[in-house]
Amino acid sequence: MKILIHTRNTDLAEDFRVIVEEKLNSMQRFNVTIDRVEVEILHEMNPRQGKNSHRVILTSHGAGPLIKSEASEFNDLAAFDAAIKAFAFQIRKIHERTKDFDRDTLRNQKYVI
């Protein structure tokens, strides 16, 4: 999975890129085809937007379904954590829809002798 990070009006911390790659690569455990994920980080310059001044938007592209989540918080990492939580919830829903829940028990099966 390719990860593209775009920033507007902000500078990233050195370890932010590593954290983003770790958390997004952990999403590969679900059986959902994602070619690339775009991470867009926006910083609002208005001081009245202090609690929601950092916004992170995650968008997936690929053969699978389009997944998009966004969150606004007081810093980049908190906003990313909230956005990745929503992103993981959507991926988990898609993964569970594709599972086969055919649960035949021994009582439901017919015995052939």
N, C-alpha and C positions, 0 to 999 in steps of 0.2 A: 504494500500500500504506500502510495506516494503522499507526503504531507507537505502542503504549501502554506506558509504563514505570511499574511499581509498585515501591515500595521498602518495606522493613520494617526498622526499627531501624537505619537508616543514612541518611546524606546523600550525595548524588551530587556528583561533581566537575562543574565548569562545562562542560568539554569532553567529558564522557562521553556526553551526549545526542547531540552532533554525531557522535562516533565510531560510536555505535549506528546512527544513521540512515544514515551512509555505507555501513557494512558490510551492513546489511540491504537497502538499496536496490540494492546490487550483486548481490543474489540474484535480481533481476528478469530477469537475462540468461537464466535457465533458463525454459523454457516451462511453468511450474507456476503455477496460479491460487491466489494467496494474497491475501485481502482485508485481513487485519490480523494483526499479530504482537504478542503480549504478552510483554514482558520483565519478569520479576519478579526483584528483587534482594533477597536476604536476608542479614542479618549475624548471625552467632552470637556471643552475648555471652560464652560460656564461654571463658576464656583457654587452656584445654587444647586447644581446637580452632583454635589459631593458624594452622597451615598450611592449614586448610580452613575458615576462618572466614567467607569470603564465598562465597555460592552464587548462581548465575544460572540461571534457568529460562526457556527460549524456547519459546513455544507459538504455532503458526499456526492461524488460523481462516479459513474461506472455502469456496469451492466445491470446491477441490482436497482432497487427503488431509490428515489431521491429522499435523502434524510437531511433535515435542516433543523437546527436548534440554536437558540440564542439566549443570552443571559446578561444582566447588568448588575454590577456589584461595585464595591468601593475600591477594589484593586484587580489587576489582571488575573491573578491566580484564583481568587474567589469567584470571579465571573466565569473562568474556564471550568472550574469544578462544577458550578451549577449547570453550565451548558453541556458538559460531558455526561452529567447525570441524566439529562433529558435525552441526549443522543443515545446513551446506552439503553434507556427504556424503550426507545423506538426500535433499535436493532433487536432487542430481546423480543418485542412483540412480533416482528417480522420472522425471526427465527422460530418462534413457537408456532406460528401459523403454518410453517412449512414442515413441521414435524408430523410423523404418523403416530397417532395415538390409538392404534388398533390393539386393544387390550383384551384378548380372549383369555378367559380363565379356563381352568379344567372343567368347571361346571357347564360352561357355555359350549364347549367343544363336543362334537359327537364322536363317540368311539367307533372305530371301524375294526371289526374282528374278522 
